[in-house]
Amino acid sequence: MSKIFVKNEVSPIAKLVYTTLLGRTFLSRKNGLKDENGNVYVIYPVRALAKYIWVKRNKCQGKANAS
């Protein structure tokens, strides 16, 4: 788990968004979704993310944008 969770007070929804997107990052890397600089792209619509972690879309969207 990221050190930011230990040092700062982070909401449970933000933790779910972070860990879900982190998992998707590993999947994207495995599938070769990288640019010429090696940056990994994560494609995950907010609606799908919200449904996956069982929250309303507006709560999820704010957390995903802050990440």
N, C-alpha and C positions, 0 to 999 in steps of 0.2 A: 504494500500500500504506500502511496505517496507520502512524503514527509509533510506536505502541506496539510494533510488531515490531522496530523499529530500537533502541529504548531498552531493551527487556526481552528476556529469553530466553524465547521462546515455542515450544512444540512444533509440529512439522509438522502434526499433527492439528488443533490449535487454529487454525492458519493456514488449513487447508482448510475447517474449519467456518466461520470468519469470512468468507472470500471467497465461499463458497457462499451463506451467508445474506445477504451484501451484494448478490450478484446477484439473489437472491429479493426483496430490498428494492426494487430498481429495477423488477422485474416487478410487485410489489404496488402500487407508486406509479403505474405505468403503467395498471394495472387499477382504480385508484381505491379501493384498500383502505385508507382513512384514516378516522379518527374526526373528531369536530367540532373538535378542536384541531389537526388536521393530522398527527397521529401515524400513521405507516404500520404496518400490520399485516403480519406475515410468518407465513403458515401453511405449516408444513413439518414433518410428523411426524418424530420422531427416527429411527424405523425407516427411513423413506425417505431421510433425510439420511445415515444410516450406510451404507445400501446404495449411495447415490450416490458417496460418497467411499471406499467399500470398507474400512470398519472395523467392528469389532464394536459393537453398539448401546451397551453400557455405556461404552465409551471416548468415543463420540460424545456421549452424553447429558451427561457431565460437562463436556465442553468447551462444549457449547451453553448449558448453564446458567450457565457462568462468563462468557459473552459479554455 
